[in-house]
């Protein structure tokens, strides 16, 4: 496209294009590639086109006014080169694959070929060929919203999610150890968040990243251009300027899949049907654009979460063991002592679960408890997080278990409530004697709760007897004895009193 201004209205303008690589220009018609006449419009403007068949060549265009014979010129280059956009086929959910070799595909992806989770980044690479070793400009574009729902919302480094991704794989001369990088600018439209206003509490924190170029040096990155509006459908463009050091450089980056944590339930990528995840080549040096790669929404998952909470009544440091069977879970131990900074907390969270439905249920079973605690209740709640999940979990109190039917994006929380067996007026008593069977008077006896609680003290009477009253039933505790002048082979014993105990005796060793 050749444009000119400031000519006389409706005058004839002679156009000549010469090849700059043909010398000398002093010879008439030397290197002439084309000649024709354009007619200026009523405002003295010309606009005409020339079909080029000289890739990789520099030219000089001359325009001569038909009236004044004034001549002006401009030089330009028709750069050779092509570009192909690939995305990573990382395999289906149950058979993941690395982003290498044939898993870089020059086409679209579905659920049988790829699996990604909201908040992850899809790796992309642009394979270029036949470039001159000179400056170039590459513009990429992605669908940022569709009907106000966010698809790919911003760009990241290519290996943010797929850590082993290799953009140089299967490309002759591409060295993965030699590259140029430049930070990906934050998109101010994304930072504003759902309400479109900066600093109002719902701003989106973008994950930093880099454009990575193999076979050249990135010199600059443009600002973003938003085509459309976030309130409807929109596309976002950005231009990467670089100087090629090889004819076939490779540019790599990632596309962040929008999440409902950032944009709200029903406003994230998972809420868009079809193939909303589009990345495209907009142009290379002003041509060759509209090469589009899409990812079906069926290949993108919103992870679920399972939370198990222990509620002991009263609080106790007794650890409760659980057996968990199913995808993305494991056996665990929790307690409810009121202190979640020590060895055990009262909560176990299984996050990032991507296996859903009846074929991927999770069964959580509380192990039999020590200390005469018993399970009184299991209750579960469900937060669908904008999805279709419902509280359809199966609880069996006799089996001390819950079977959880997790749906996509659903957060299920189950609370296991335990109470201790109680009995009235439980007492613990016994006697301290020497090796001849005589009672040891004035000896100290200490009762220590195993899982925390109040220590109890007693003294033996003149015949060596001691007694503790009002002992909580079911609490594991240790009875320890101390007598001046005496030693005991077993000075401590652990008991779990469920009823009156009167035979916790201790015998001293011979002097």
C-alpha positions in Angstrom: 0.0 0.0 0.0 1.5 3.3 -1.1 0.0 6.6 0.1 0.9 10.2 -0.6 -0.4 13.7 0.3 -0.1 17.4 -0.7 -0.4 16.8 -4.4 -2.7 19.0 -6.5 -6.3 17.8 -6.7 -6.9 15.3 -9.5 -3.4 15.5 -10.9 -1.5 12.6 -12.3 1.3 11.3 -10.2 4.0 9.1 -11.8 5.2 6.3 -9.5 8.5 4.4 -10.1 9.8 1.6 -7.8 13.5 0.7 -8.2 15.5 -2.1 -6.5 18.0 -0.6 -4.1 20.4 -3.4 -4.7 20.9 -2.6 -8.4 23.6 0.0 -9.1 24.1 2.6 -10.3 20.9 4.6 -10.2 22.4 7.1 -12.6 21.5 4.8 -15.5 18.0 5.3 -16.8 15.6 2.4 -15.7 18.4 0.6 -13.8 16.7 -1.8 -11.4 13.2 -0.6 -12.2 10.7 -3.0 -10.7 7.4 -1.2 -11.6 6.1 2.1 -13.1 2.5 3.4 -13.1 0.4 6.5 -12.7 -1.9 7.3 -9.8 -4.6 10.1 -9.8 -4.9 12.3 -6.8 -8.3 12.8 -5.2 -10.0 16.1 -4.6 -7.8 16.7 -1.5 -4.5 15.9 -3.3 -4.1 12.4 -1.8 -3.0 9.3 -3.6 -3.5 5.7 -2.5 -2.4 2.8 -4.6 -1.1 -0.8 -4.3 1.7 -2.8 -5.7 1.8 -6.6 -5.8 5.2 -7.5 -4.6 7.1 -10.5 -5.9 10.6 -9.7 -4.5 10.8 -11.0 -0.9 13.9 -10.0 1.0 14.6 -6.9 -1.2 15.0 -3.2 -0.4 13.4 -0.7 -2.7 13.2 3.1 -3.4 9.8 4.4 -4.4 9.7 7.7 -6.3 6.6 9.9 -6.9 6.7 12.7 -9.5 4.0 15.4 -9.7 2.5 15.7 -13.1 2.1 19.5 -12.7 5.1 20.7 -10.8 7.4 17.9 -11.8 8.4 17.9 -8.1 9.9 14.5 -7.1 9.9 12.8 -3.7 11.1 9.4 -2.7 11.0 6.9 0.2 12.9 3.6 0.8 11.4 0.4 2.2 12.0 -3.3 2.4 9.9 -6.3 1.6 11.2 -8.6 4.3 11.2 -12.3 3.7 9.9 -14.7 6.3 7.1 -16.7 7.7 5.7 -17.6 11.1 3.8 -20.5 12.5 2.1 -20.5 15.9 2.2 -23.7 18.0 0.6 -24.6 21.3 1.4 -27.4 23.7 -0.7 -30.6 23.6 0.1 -31.8 27.2 -2.0 -34.9 27.0 -5.4 -35.8 28.5 -6.0 -35.6 32.2 -5.2 -39.3 32.9 -2.2 -39.4 30.6 -0.2 -36.2 30.8 2.6 -35.5 28.3 5.6 -33.2 28.1 5.7 -30.1 25.8 8.3 -31.5 23.4 8.5 -32.9 19.9 5.1 -33.7 18.3 3.3 -32.3 21.4 3.9 -28.9 20.0 1.0 -28.7 17.6 0.1 -26.3 14.8 -3.6 -26.7 15.4 -6.4 -26.7 18.0 -6.8 -28.8 21.1 -9.6 -30.8 22.8 -10.0 -32.8 26.0 -8.5 -36.0 24.4 -5.3 -34.1 23.7 -4.8 -31.6 26.5 -5.7 -30.7 30.1 -5.3 -27.4 31.8 -6.6 -26.0 35.1 -8.0 -22.5 35.6 -5.1 -20.3 36.6 -2.5 -22.4 34.7 -0.7 -21.1 31.6 -0.8 -22.6 28.1 2.6 -22.7 26.5 2.9 -21.1 23.0 5.8 -20.8 20.6 6.1 -18.9 17.3 8.4 -20.7 14.8 9.7 -18.2 12.2 11.6 -19.0 9.0 13.5 -17.3 6.2 14.0 -14.1 8.2 16.6 -11.6 7.3 19.2 -10.9 10.0 17.7 -7.6 10.8 15.0 -5.9 13.0 11.5 -7.4 12.9 8.2 -6.8 14.6 5.9 -9.6 15.6 2.3 -8.9 16.9 0.3 -11.5 18.7 -3.3 -11.3 19.8 -5.5 -13.3 22.2 -9.2 -13.3 23.0 -9.4 -11.6 26.4 -13.2 -11.8 26.9 -16.2 -13.3 25.3 -19.6 -11.9 26.4 -17.9 -10.4 29.5 -16.4 -13.7 30.5 -12.6 -13.8 30.7 -10.7 -16.4 28.7 -6.9 -15.8 28.4 -6.6 -12.7 30.6 -2.8 -12.0 30.4 0.5 -13.4 29.4 3.2 -15.3 31.4 6.4 -17.2 30.8 6.0 -20.3 28.6 7.1 -22.8 31.3 5.2 -21.4 34.2 2.9 -24.5 34.3 4.6 -27.0 32.1 8.0 -26.9 33.7 9.7 -29.1 31.1 8.4 -27.4 28.1 11.1 -27.0 25.4 10.3 -24.5 22.6 13.4 -25.5 20.7 12.3 -29.1 20.4 12.6 -30.4 16.9 13.8 -27.1 15.5 17.1 -27.3 13.7 19.7 -25.0 15.1 17.6 -23.8 18.1 19.7 -24.0 21.3 17.5 -24.0 24.4 20.5 -22.7 26.5 20.9 -19.5 24.4 18.1 -17.0 24.5 17.0 -13.4 25.0 14.3 -12.3 27.4 12.3 -9.2 28.1 9.7 -8.8 30.9 6.1 -9.1 29.8 4.4 -5.8 30.8 1.5 -5.9 33.2 -1.8 -5.2 31.4 -3.4 -2.2 33.1 -6.9 -3.3 32.0 -6.4 -6.6 33.9 -5.0 -5.0 37.0 -8.2 -2.9 37.4 -10.1 -6.1 38.1 -13.8 -6.9 37.7 -15.1 -3.4 38.4 -12.6 -1.8 36.0 -11.4 0.7 38.6 -7.9 0.6 40.1 -7.5 0.4 43.9 -11.0 -0.6 44.9 -10.1 -3.9 46.5 -10.8 -6.3 43.6 -7.6 -5.5 41.6 -6.0 -8.6 39.9 -2.4 -9.4 40.7 -0.8 -10.6 37.5 1.9 -13.3 37.7 5.2 -11.8 36.3 6.7 -13.4 33.2 9.0 -13.0 30.2 9.0 -13.3 26.5 11.8 -15.7 25.5 13.5 -15.5 22.1 15.8 -18.2 20.8 18.0 -17.0 17.9 17.9 -13.3 18.3 17.7 -10.3 20.7 14.4 -8.8 21.9 14.7 -5.0 21.8 11.4 -3.8 23.0 7.7 -4.6 23.7 4.8 -2.3 22.9 1.9 -1.3 25.1 -1.3 -3.4 24.9 -4.0 -2.6 22.4 -7.5 -3.6 23.5 -10.0 -4.2 20.7 -13.4 -4.2 22.2 -14.4 -4.0 25.8 -14.3 -6.3 28.9 -18.1 -5.7 29.3 -18.6 -7.6 26.0 -16.1 -9.4 23.7 -12.6 -8.2 23.3 -9.2 -9.0 21.9 -5.8 -7.8 23.2 -2.7 -7.3 21.1 1.0 -6.7 21.8 4.0 -6.3 19.5 7.5 -7.7 20.2 10.4 -6.1 18.4 13.5 -8.1 17.9 16.6 -8.5 15.8 17.1 -11.9 14.3 20.5 -13.6 14.6 19.4 -16.7 12.7 16.9 -17.1 9.9 14.6 -19.3 12.0 14.2 -17.8 15.5 11.6 -19.0 18.0 9.6 -16.8 20.4 7.9 -18.5 23.4 5.4 -17.3 26.0 2.4 -18.5 28.0 -1.3 -17.6 28.1 -2.8 -17.4 31.6 -6.3 -19.0 31.9 -8.6 -16.6 33.7 -9.9 -17.8 37.1 -13.0 -17.1 39.1 -10.9 -16.0 42.1 -9.9 -13.0 40.0 -13.1 -12.4 38.0 -15.9 -13.9 40.1 -18.0 -17.0 39.7 -19.5 -17.5 36.2 -17.1 -14.8 34.8 -14.0 -17.0 34.3 -12.8 -19.1 31.4 -14.5 -22.3 32.5 -17.9 -20.6 32.0 -17.4 -20.1 28.3 -18.6 -22.9 26.0 -16.9 -24.1 22.9 -13.3 -23.1 22.2 -12.8 -19.7 23.9 -9.0 -19.9 24.4 -7.7 -18.3 21.3 -4.1 -17.1 20.6 -3.2 -15.9 17.2 -0.5 -14.5 15.0 -1.7 -11.0 14.2 1.2 -10.1 11.9 4.9 -10.5 11.2 6.4 -7.3 9.8 3.0 -6.2 8.8 1.8 -9.3 7.0 1.0 -13.0 7.4 -1.5 -12.6 10.2 -4.7 -14.2 11.5 -3.2 -17.6 12.2 -5.3 -18.8 15.1 -4.9 -21.6 17.7 -7.8 -22.5 20.1 -8.2 -24.7 23.1 -11.7 -26.2 23.9 -13.2 -25.4 27.2 -13.7 -29.2 27.7 -9.9 -29.4 28.1 -9.8 -26.8 30.9 -10.8 -27.8 34.4 -11.6 -25.9 37.6 -10.1 -27.8 40.5 -12.1 -28.9 43.5 -11.2 -28.9 47.2 -12.0 -31.3 50.1 -11.6 -30.0 53.7 -11.8 -32.3 56.7 -12.3 -30.7 60.2 -12.0 -32.3 63.6 -14.3 -31.0 66.3 -13.6 -32.7 69.7 -16.0 -32.0 72.6 -14.3 -31.0 74.8 -11.0 -30.0 73.1 -8.3 -32.5 73.4 -4.7 -33.0 72.1 -5.5 -36.6 71.3 -4.6 -37.2 67.6 -7.3 -38.7 65.5 -6.2 -40.8 62.5 -8.0 -40.9 59.2 -7.8 -43.1 56.2 -8.4 -41.4 52.8 -8.9 -43.3 49.6 -9.3 -41.7 46.1 -7.6 -39.4 43.7 -5.3 -36.7 45.2 -5.8 -37.7 48.8 -3.7 -39.5 51.5 -4.0 -40.8 55.1 -3.6 -38.0 57.7 -3.9 -37.2 61.4 -5.6 -34.1 63.0 -6.6 -33.0 66.5 -8.7 -30.3 68.2 -6.6 -29.0 71.1 -7.3 -25.3 70.3 -3.7 -24.8 69.0 -3.2 -25.1 65.2 0.5 -24.1 65.4 1.8 -27.4 66.9 2.3 -30.9 65.5 -1.3 -31.3 64.4 -4.0 -28.8 63.3 -7.7 -29.5 63.4 -8.0 -29.3 59.5 -6.8 -31.3 56.6 -7.2 -29.7 53.1 -6.9 -31.5 49.8 -6.6 -28.8 47.1 -6.3 -28.8 43.3 -8.4 -32.0 42.8 -9.2 -32.4 39.1 -10.9 -35.9 39.1 -14.6 -35.5 39.4 -17.8 -37.5 39.3 -18.9 -40.9 40.6 -16.0 -42.7 39.0 -13.6 -40.6 41.2 -15.1 -40.6 44.6 -13.1 -39.9 47.8 -13.8 -42.0 50.9 -12.6 -40.6 54.3 -12.8 -42.8 57.3 -12.0 -41.9 60.9 -9.8 -44.6 62.6 -11.0 -46.1 65.9 -10.1 -43.7 68.7 -8.1 -44.3 71.8 -9.1 -42.7 75.0 -12.7 -43.8 74.8 -13.8 -41.1 72.4 -16.6 -41.9 70.1 -17.9 -40.3 66.8 -21.2 -38.5 67.3 -21.7 -36.7 64.0 -20.4 -36.2 60.4 -21.7 -33.2 58.5 -20.8 -32.0 55.1 -21.4 -28.7 53.3 -20.9 -27.9 49.6 -19.9 -24.6 47.9 -20.3 -25.1 44.1 -18.2 -22.0 43.3 -20.4 -21.1 40.3 -20.4 -24.7 39.0 -23.0 -27.4 39.1 -21.8 -29.2 42.2 -24.4 -30.2 44.9 -24.1 -31.6 48.4 -24.6 -35.2 47.3 -22.1 -36.9 49.6 -22.9 -40.2 51.4 -22.4 -40.3 55.2 -22.2 -43.5 57.3 -21.9 -42.8 61.0 -21.6 -46.5 62.0 -18.7 -46.9 59.5 -17.3 -43.6 60.6 -16.9 -42.5 57.0 -18.1 -40.2 54.3 -18.0 -40.9 50.5 -17.5 -37.6 48.7 -18.8 -37.1 45.2 -16.8 -34.1 44.1 -17.9 -32.1 41.0 -15.9 -29.6 39.0 -14.9 -26.6 41.0 -16.9 -27.7 44.1 -15.5 -27.2 47.6 -16.7 -29.8 50.1 -16.1 -29.4 53.8 -16.9 -32.3 56.2 -16.7 -32.0 60.0 -16.2 -35.1 62.2 -17.5 -34.4 65.8 -16.3 -36.6 68.7 -17.3 -36.7 72.3 -15.7 -38.5 75.2 -17.5 -41.2 77.2 -18.4 -39.9 80.6 -19.3 -41.5 83.9 -20.1 -40.0 87.3 -17.9 -40.0 90.4 -15.0 -42.0 88.9 -12.2 -42.4 91.5 -8.7 -43.8 91.2 -6.9 -45.2 94.2 -4.2 -47.6 95.3 -1.4 -48.2 97.8 2.4 -47.8 98.1 4.2 -50.5 100.1 7.8 -51.5 100.7 9.3 -54.8 99.7 8.0 -56.3 103.0 4.4 -55.3 102.3 4.3 -52.4 104.8 2.5 -49.2 103.8 4.7 -46.2 102.9 3.2 -43.0 104.4 3.5 -39.4 103.2 4.6 -40.4 99.6 3.7 -38.0 96.7 1.4 -39.3 94.0 0.9 -37.3 90.8 -1.8 -37.8 88.1 -0.8 -36.3 84.7 -3.3 -36.1 81.8 -1.5 -37.5 78.7 -3.1 -35.0 76.2 -3.1 -31.9 78.4 -5.1 -30.8 81.3 -4.8 -30.2 85.1 -2.3 -32.1 87.1 -3.6 -33.7 90.3 -1.7 -34.4 93.5 -2.2 -36.7 96.5 -0.3 -37.9 99.6 -0.4 -41.4 101.0 -1.9 -41.9 104.5 -0.2 -43.7 107.4 -0.9 -47.1 105.8 0.3 -46.0 102.3 -3.1 -45.5 100.7 -4.0 -42.7 98.2 -7.1 -41.7 96.3 -8.2 -39.3 93.4 -11.8 -38.4 93.1 -13.8 -36.8 90.2 -11.5 -38.1 87.6 -12.7 -37.4 84.0 -13.7 -40.8 82.4 -11.9 -41.8 79.3 -8.9 -39.5 79.7 -5.5 -41.2 79.3 -3.4 -40.3 82.3 -0.1 -41.3 84.0 0.1 -42.1 87.8 3.6 -41.3 89.2 4.9 -41.9 92.7 7.7 -40.3 94.7 8.8 -41.5 98.2 11.8 -40.3 100.1 14.3 -43.1 100.7 12.5 -45.5 98.3 13.0 -46.5 94.7 10.5 -48.2 92.5 11.2 -50.5 89.5 8.2 -48.9 87.7 7.4 -45.5 89.3 4.9 -44.6 86.6 1.9 -46.3 85.0 -0.5 -45.1 82.3 -4.2 -45.8 82.8 -7.5 -44.9 81.0 -10.1 -44.9 83.7 -13.7 -45.7 82.6 -14.9 -46.7 86.0 -13.7 -46.7 89.6 -10.1 -48.1 89.9 -8.8 -49.1 93.3 -5.8 -51.3 92.6 -3.2 -49.0 91.2 -0.5 -50.2 93.6 3.3 -49.6 93.7 5.9 -51.7 95.4 9.3 -50.3 96.4 12.6 -52.2 95.7 14.7 -53.6 98.5 17.3 -51.3 100.1 
